[in-house]
């Protein structure tokens, strides 16, 4: 049977997945950490987030090459390559496809810096120049970390290179695989904040209003359209045959939906990765802030509550426990025992937490066990887990409230955070229901935040009042990218057909 490959280039991990698309079976899959972050301590202190784009692509090639070794004799059966990756960020390349800038990702906060000599931020200035009708055309409000805001910051600070092309990480990967100029699709383009939803093309009126050159932006084709053919050099580095068709990629949010939702018309998806999104398919544009209307690949839209708390919030609490454990383990023995009793944890457990601080998975397992043992409602404790704000309220911060002597335990803190996440997801879904006037009857979970945390999965199911189904396969975004390649080579007539390959496990 023909095999299609999906590559998901994210800033946390990079995945390559080989799919027998006709059967829906994952033939091989490899995921590796992305070690390309280049932000130094001083820049992190300024809330910058920069990555070495060349190293990101090298990482992707290495992951693909390792995955190819698992195909054995089926390497020659690879029919096409689909791409997906992290949205919103930007890397600028020259005419020879060499990166001129780092890849600046969605967590970068330079857009919130004050404009020199003015009482407004770069985001606020960009929004003012955009005009009141811009968000109705683009489906979202401008936010820091978006390609559009980062490019505007570069233009305003005289840091925008001339004779260059701005592209997303997925576009850059496609260009290096084929040697062709960067090409993007509507799902990626819309994440810039500078894209016209109805026209499925760049919003030239908005781009002009921000003083950006239209030539800066890549050509737009649809996901699953042909990008080019695998070059000889890329074939050598990946172990794949020369000339394999490479197809235009799509955003990881839409790829995850495509790779996890079998019945798009009546399903709500909760996707929990570093961040979190709640989304459902719709056939029309909705003007319903703070919801975003995002293009769906080929046709239709995804109505999304984005920028919600996700794995990053859980990681923040994990770091807090690690730091507490590290301090206590260095204290005199008597103080350690006393601190252990006060915190509601045995000193031995704290010492174990400290010893495992370099192995985050062990700490997560302990946190999950504590959350599972804690009562529903966390003893009355409530948590708003918005450590880095939300898209609508970037200055909003996390809090724990209604804390009593009895409820103030690590177990309740963890449980309250997870319940706060689930509550935020459900609030997003309620906004989606109000906009579409149609409830969903199916709930699908995606992302490692759901898959690796059964406690959170169970809490989400209870909050929504629906059984939560999780795809039997892992790496939903890479799976979705492989489905677009299968569409490109003609295995499926359309993407709705492709959803029939998805099978589920119930939580």
N, C-alpha and C positions, 0 to 999 in steps of 0.2 A: 504494500500500500504506500502511496506517496506520503512523505513527511514534510511538514512545514515547521519552521523554527520561529520562535518568538524571543526577542531580546528586550529585557527591561533594564534600562540604565538609570538607576536611582542614585541618590547621594548617600544613602545608608548601605544598600546592597545592590549588586548587579546580578541578574539571572538570565540564563539561557535555557530554553525549554524546547524539546523536540516533540511534536504532536502528530500522532496518527489521526488526522482530522476526521476521516470518515467514521472511525470507531470512537473518537473522543478520548483515546488512550494516550497518556503521557509516556513516551518511549524512553526519554532520558531528561534529566534536569540537573543543573548545577547552579548554586547560589554562592556568592562570595562577598565579603565585606568590601566596600569601596574605600580605599585608603588614600584618596586623592585630595583630601581637604588640605588647604595650604594657608588657612587663616592663622596668623600668629596671635600671641596672647594680647598684644596691644590692640590689634584689630578686633579680636573677639570682645574686648572691653568696650569697643565702639559699636557692638552688635553687627559686625560685618560677618558675612558667610561666603567665602571664596574657595573655589576648587580648581585644581589643575585639570583643564579639559583634555589635554593630551594624555595624561595619566588615566583619566576616566575611560577613554577609548581603549587604551592598552589593557586596562582591567577587563573591559568587555571582551576584547579579543581572547584574553587568557581564559575567561569563563567559557566562551564558545568552544575554544579548542579542547578544554577538558570535557565538555559535554559531548563533543564529536567523538572522542575516544570511546564513549559508552555506546555509540551506535553500531560498533562492530562493522559488519558488512553492509549496513543500510545507509552508509554515508552517501552513496551515489543516488539514493532514492530521495534526497532532499530536493523538493520542488520549488521552495520559495522561502524568503526571510521576511518576517514582520517585525516592526519596531515599536517600542513605547518607552516612556520615561517620564522623569520629573517635569512637572509643568511650572509655568510662571517665570522661571529663571532665564538667564541669557548669557551667551558667550558671543563675542564679536570676532569674526575671522576675516583674513585678507583674501585677495583674489586667488592665492595659492592654497586656500583652506587652512592656513596656519592661524591658530588662536592669537589674537592681539591682546585680549583681556582674559582674566580668569573666568570660569563659569561662576556667575553670581546667582545664588539660588534663592528660593522663596523665603528663607528664614532671614535674609539680609534686611536690616532696618535703616539703611541710609536714607530712605525716602522720608523718614520721620525727623531727619535733622532739620534745624531751622535754616531757612534761606538767609544768606548773608544780607544784613541790612534791612530785613523785613520781619514782621511778626507773624510768620506762617511757615509751615513745613513745605518740603518739596511736593509731598502728596497733595497738600491743600492748594498750593499754587497750580499744580497740574489740573486738579479738579475744577478750579476757578476758570482756567483757560479753556477747559473742555466744554464748558457751557452746561446749562441745566438739562438738555435733552440727550446728553451723551450716553448715560447709563441705560436708557431705553433702547438705544441702538446696540450697545455692547453686551447687555445682559448682566453687567456687574459694575460696581464702583471701583475706581482705582485704589490700589493698596500698595504699601511698601512691599518689596519683593517681587512685584509684577515686572515683567519685561518692560512695559511701557514706562513705569515710574523710574526704573533703573536707568533706562536710556535718557529720560528727561533729566535726571540728576547728572548724568554724564555731560549732556549738552549744556546745562546750566553752569557746570563747574569746569567747562572747557576740557573735558576728559573724553569726549566722543571722537574716536578715530575717523579720519576721512577715508573715502574709497574702501569701504568695508561692508560686511553683511552681518546683521544680527540674526542669531538663530537659537533655537532651543537645543538642549543636550541631545534629544532624539534626532533632530535635523542634522546636527554635527556628526553624529555616529553614522547616519545614512550617507552623508557626503564622503566620509573617510572610507566606508565600505565600497563605494562605487566610483569615487573620483569625480562625481558630479557636483554641481553647485547645490547649496542647501535648499531643500524643499520642505515646507511644512503643510499641515492640514488644518481645517477649521477648529478641531478640538484643541490643538496646541495653540493656534493663533489667538483664539478667544481668551486664553489664559493671560494674554499680554495686557488686556484691558483696552486694546486699540483695534478691535475687530468688529465688523458689522455683521450681526447674527443673521439677519434676513437675507443679505446678499452673499453670505459665506465668503467674504473677502475682507481685506484690510479696510479700515474706516479712514479713508484718505482725508476727509474733512477734519477728523480728530487729530490725525498725525500732523496735518498742516497747522492746526491750532496750537500744538505743542512745540512747533518749530523744528520738527524732525524731518529729515529727508525721506521721501517715499522709497528711494532706491536702497535704503538701509534694510528693508524688510524682504524676506525670502518669498519666492513664488509659492502660491497656495494650490495644492491638489487635494483630492480626497484620500483618506486612509484606504489602503488597498489598491490605489493606483500605482503604476510602476514608477519607482524612483530611479532605477538603473540596474546594472548587472554587477555582480561581485567581481572586483578587479583581481588581477593576478597577485598583487601584493597582499590584499586582504585575504585572498584564498590561501596564500602561503602562511599567513599569521593565524588563521582560524582552523585550517585543515579541511575547509569546505571546497567543493569543486568550483573552478573558475566559471563565471557566467551565470551562476544561480541568480534568478530574479530577486531583487530587493524592492520591497514595497513601502510606500509612504507610511510613516508611523502615525500614532495617535497618542493623546494624553493618557497618563497612567490612571486617572480617575475613570475615564470612559472605557479604557481597556479592561480595568478591573470589573466594571459593571458588565461589559460584554462577556468577560471570561468567567462570570459567576452567576449571572441571571438568565435562566432558561426561558422564563415567561415575562417579557419586559412590560407588558401592558398592565399587570396587576401586582407588581412586586416592588417593595421598598428595600433598598440595600443600605446597610450600615458598613462602611469601610473604615477600619481602624488600622492605620499605620503609624508613622511619626505624628501625623495629624489625624483628623477624622472628618468624614463626610457622610451625609445622609442624602440619598438621591433616588429619584424615580424617573422613568421615561415619560415623555410627553410629546405630543405631535405639534405643539405650538409654543410660541414665545410667551412667557409670563413676566409682567412687570410687577414684581412682588418683593421688593427689598425687605429684609437683607438676603433673601434667596437669590441665587445666581441661576440664570438660564445659560446652559452650556451646550454647544452643538454636540449632537451624537454623531458617530461616524456614518457617513453616507447620507443620512436623512434623519429628521426629528431632532429632539433636544433632551437634555438631562437637566431636570430641575434639582438644584443642589443647595443644601445648607452646608457651607464649607468653612474651613478654618476652625472647626471645633476641636476641643481637647482630644488627644489621642495618646499614643505610646510615649510621646515626649513628656506628658504630665506624669505618667506612671514612672518614667525614668527619673524625673526630678525627685519624686518621693523616695525612690530607691537610693539615690545619691545621699539624701538626707539621712536615711537609716545607716548607710555605710559610714558616713562621717561621725554619727553618734557612736557607732560601734567602735570605730577606730580610736576616738578620744577615750572611751571608757576602757578599752583594752590596754591603753598606755597608762591609765591611772593606777594608784596603789590598790592592792587587792581588796582592802576593806571598802574603799570608795566604789570600786567596781561592783562589789556585791550589793551595796546600798543602792547604787544607781540602777542596777538590774531590777531590784524589787520595785523601786519607784516607777520605773518605766513599764512595769507589768510584764517584763521578760526576764527569764533567768539569765544570770551572768554567763553561764555556759553558752546559751543561745546567742547572746550578743558577741561573745568571743568567736563563735562559729561564723556569724555574719561578717565580722571583721576579717577573719581568715579567708573568707570567700569573696572579699570585696573586689578582687580582680576578676572574678568569674561571675559576671552579672546574672547569668541564668540561674545560678544557685540562689542568689538573693531574690530574684523574681519568684522562684518556686516557694521560698519561705513566705514571701508576701502573699502569694496566692493561697497558701495553706492557712495563714492567719485570717485572711479575708473570708475564706470558706467557713472557718470556725466562728466568725463573728455573727451576731444576730442580724436579721434583716432590720434595716433602719439604723444600723450602727449605733444603737443605744440612744437614738435621738440626735446624734451628731450629723451635721450637714456640711457638705463641701461644694464649693464652686471651683473647679479645677482649672481655672483659666490663668495659668502662670504667665503666659505671654500675650494675654488679651485675646480679642476676637477680631475678625475683619471689620465688623461694625463698630467695635469699641476697642481699639488697640491699646488704650490705657487701662483697661480692666485687668484686675489681678485676682489671684486665687485667695480663697479664704475657707477656714473651718469655723463653724458657728454652733451655737447651742451645745457647748461643751460643759460637761459636769465632772465632778470628781470621779463618778463611777464610769462615765463613758470615755474618759481620756486615756485610751490605750492605743498602742500601735495597731492592733487588729481593727479597732473601730475607725482609726484614721484611714487605713487602707480601704476598708469597706465603704466608708463615706465617699472617698475619692472615686471609686468605681461606680457607686450609685449616682454620684454627681455627673459622671461622664454619661451614663445611660440616660439620665434625666435630660441632659443637654441634647443628646441625640433624639430623644422622643419629642422634645420641644421643636426641634428642627422639622421632624416629620409632621407635627401638627400644623406648622406653617405651610408645608407642602400640600397637606390635605385641604387647607383653607383655600389655597391658590387653585388647585386642580378640581376641587369639589368632588373628589373621588377617592374613597379609602382603598387601601391595598389589602389583599387577603394573604399575601405571602411575604415573609421576612427572610432576607438572605444576609448572612454575615461574610465579610471578606477582610483580608489583611491579617498579618501576624498578630495584631493586637487582639483580635477575636479568636483566631485559631490557637494561639499559645496560651490563652487565658480563659479557661472554661468557666471560671467564676464570673468574669465580666460578661461572657456570652450568655450565661444563665440570667444574670441581672438584666441585660438588654431584652431578653425574651420576656421576662416578667414585666418590665416597664412597658413594652409594646403590646403585651397581651396576645402574642402570636408565637407559635413554635419557630425557633431559629434554625434555618438550614445553612450548612456550610458546605461548599463544594468538596467533593471527594478528592479532587486534585489540589495541590498547593500552587502558590504563585499565580494568582488569578490574572494579574496584569500581563504577564508574559504569555499566559494561555490565550488571553484576548488578542494579543499581537499575532500569535500563531494563527488564530482564526481569521484575521484580516488577510494574512498571506494566503490562507486556504481559499478565501474569496477571490483574491487576485489571480490565483492559478486555475480558478474555475471549479473547485471542488464543491462550493456552495453557490446557489443562485443569488442569495442575499444574506445579510447578517442575522436576520431573524431565523433563517434556516439553521445557521451555525449554532444557535443556542440549544438546539435539540441534543447536542452531544454532551451537555453538562449533567452530571449525576451528583447527588447530595448525600451528606451525612447529617443526621439530626442531632442537635445538642440536647 
